[in-house]
Amino acid sequence: MKSQQYNPKTPVVVANVCPKAHELLKPVLDQWFGDGHREIVVDEASEARELISSVTRGSGKWKKSVRCVSAVFDQSVSMGVPDCLPPDHQLVTFVGDPFTLAVDEYQRQLQNPNFWHRGQRVGFSQHFPNLDAFLDRYPDWLYGRLPQNLTLANLKQKLRREFLFVGVLDSLQESVDQLAQIIDQPIVELTTPWNAAETVVGSEAQRQKFYAQYPRPKAIYDFAKSQAGGAGEFDSEVGTAEFHRPHGGNVTTGTLDLQAS
């Protein structure tokens, strides 16, 4: 779904919600923007000033060679888009089913031999011995990976006002094609399709419990999906009343005590 008018003179910032999406989209952005695409790695060793210096020049201005920046930003650990980049940019993101993303994150971290817990490297499975343990202690990392706070009450307005384009991972190729049209770039076929849902474990009961426990990421996903299917403006008739569920309010952006190494 498109909200703003694209300006080719202003860098595009692709804020990915997970490493898998970041990997799939990198070849597309490389083809579209060439050397003007800068991929940023955000992890616990990163510092905002180092990231800023890699894409900006004096006075916080973009380097002239930068046309696109992509990363899995994380504002919950002060590594979000506002922390790292100049304010003049055009935001793009691709959202997905939050249960799928959470389970995919759990499965990915099971392969991680070290995990940061309160300043120490520990085994991930020590703290999350099973999927239920991870889902029950699900932190706000998904909110932190979006460029700014989104609440149940403001998500429609913020998505309309602050994003150039919001795609849906479930139909990633279609979303990439729509973005290509918006930024006047050729259609690029993904080398690998988005198939996270096909490998996700978990029961329907776990899924529904997760949705009830964490309604905001589900509301963001539902809204984006309801607007998918075209490159036109947001549907102005879609209101926020359908998103008034329990546990709404402001997004938590405090430092997490669990961070991937």
N, C-alpha and C positions, 0 to 999 in steps of 0.2 A: 504494500500500500504506500502510495506516494503522498507527501504532504507539502513539501516546499518545492520551489522552482530551482532546478539545478543551475549552479554557477560554475562553469569550468575553470574559473580563476581561483576558486576556493578549494583547498584540499578536502578530499573525502576521508572520513574516519570510519572504519568498519570495526565496530565493537562486538566481538564474538562472545557468545555465552558459554562456549566449551571448546577445548582443544581440538576435538574431532571436526567441528565446523570450521575452525581456523585452518586446519590442514587441508580440508576440501576446497576452501575458497582461495587459498594462496595462489595456486596456478592460474586461476581466473583473473585475479587482481594483477598478477605479474604480466599477463598477456595484455590486459587493458591499459595498464599504466607504465609498463616497462621498468626502467630504472627509477621512475618516479614513485614506485610503490616501496614503502619502508615497512618491513615487518618488525614489530617490537616484541621482545620476550619480557613478560612481566612475571616475576617470581619473588620469593622472599629475600633474594639478594639484590633486587633492583632498587634503585633510588630515583625518585621522580626527577631530580635535577639532571641525572645522567640521561634519562629518556628524553627530557626536554632538549638537552644539548644535541642530541643525535638528529633532531628534525627541525631545530630552530636556530636562528641567528640572534644577534643582539636585540635587546628590547622585547624579547618574546615573540618575534616575528618568524613566520615560517621561512625555512630555506627555500629559495626559488625553485630548486629541483624537486621538491616534495609535492606530489600530486595526490597521494593516497597513503594513509597509515592504517595498519591493521594489527590487532592484538586481542588477547583475552584480558582486557583491563579489569581492575578490581578496586573499586572505590572504598570497599570496606577495610582495606589495608593501606589507604592513601595512595593507591595506584590506579585511580580512575581517570577517565578522560579529562575532567576539570583539573586534576592534579598534575597531569603530564603534558597537556597540549594547549596551544593558544586558543582563545575563545572563538576565533573566526574559523569555523569548520562546518562540514556537512555530515551529519551523523547517519550511519546505516547500521542496522542490526538484523539478525535472523533469529527468531525465537522458536522454541519447540515445546512439546509437551513436557511440563516440569517433572512429572514422575519418570518419564523416559530419561530425561537429563540427569536426574538424581541417581537412578539406578545405574546408568552408564558411568557416572562419576564414581560410584561405589565399585563397580567392576574394574574400572581403570586404576583406581587407587590400590586395589588388591595386588596389582602387579608392581606396586611401588615398594621397594625394600625399606625405605626410610620415610618417616613422616614427622613433621614438626608438631610437637605438643608442649606448649608453655616453655618454649625455648630449647627443647631437647628433641633429638631424633629418636623416634620410637617406632615400633612396628604398627602399621595401620590396623591390622587385625586384632591387636591388643585392645584397642579402644572400640573397634567395631567388629565384634566376632561374627556378626551375621547382618543380613540386610535390614532386619527390623531395628537393630541397634543404631544403624546409620540413619535410617529414616526418622526415627524418634528423636535423634539429636541433630537433625538437619539444620545447618547454620544458614545464614542469609547470603551465602556466596553467590547465589543466582541473581539476587537484587544488586549486589555489589558489582557484578559484571555488566550491568547496564550503566549507561553514562550518568544517570542522575536518579534521585529518588522518585519512585512511582508508587502511588497509593491507589486504593480502590476508587477514591473520589476524583483523583486528578489524572489518571492514566490516559484517558482519551485526549484531554487537552494537551498533555505533555507530548504524547506520541504525535499529535498533529503539529504542534508548534516547534518541537525540538529535533525532529528526525526528518531527513530527506526521504528515507525509505525504510520500511520494516517488512522483512520477508519471513517466510515460514519454513522451518527446516523439513517438515513433512513433505513439502512440495518444493524442494530446494532448487531443482533445475528450472521450474517455472518461475520461481522468485528471482533467480539469477537472470533469466531472460527478461523479466520485467525491469530489473535494475539496469540492464544493458540498454534497454530502450530509453530509460530516463536520462542516462548519462551519455547517450549517443555513442555507444560502443557496440562492436559486433557480438553476435551470439557465440558463446563459448560452451562447449559440452563439458560437463564435469567428468573427470577421469574416473571417479568413483562416486556412486550415488550415496545419498544419506540413508543409512539402513540401521540406525541405532535401535529403532523399535523392534526390529526383527531378532535382535540378540538380547533384549532386555528380559531378565527373569523377574519373578514376583507375581503375586496373586492379584485377582481383581479386588479382593478385600483390602489388600495393602494399598492398591492404587486409590481406591475411594477414601480410605482413611487419610492418605497423604493429601488428597485434594481438599478435604475438610480441614485438615490441620494447617495447611499453607495455601489459603485461597488467593493471595495476590499474584503469585506467578501463574496460577491457572487462569486468573482473570486477564492477565496480560496476553497469555497465549490464546485464550478464547476470542478476545477482541481482535487480535492480529489475524487470526484465522477467519473470523467473520468478515474481515475487510479484504481478504486475499482474493485473487482471481482476476485482477485488473490493475493497471497502472494509474488509474484515476485518483481523484481526491478521496479523502475519507468520507464515509457515509455520515452525513451530518445528522441523520435521524437516530443513530445509535447512541443511546444515553448510558449513564453510569449506574442507573438504578439496579440493573441486573447484577452488578458487582458488589452490592452492599451485603456482604457476608460477614460471619463472625471473624474476629482476629484481623480486622483491617488496620487502618492507621498508618503511621509513618514507617518507612523502611528502616530496619536496623543497620547502622553503618559503623558500629564499633569494631575494634580490632578483634579478629577471630582468634581463638586459642588453638585452633587446628588449621594448619596450612600445609599444603603439599610441598615437599622438598623438591 
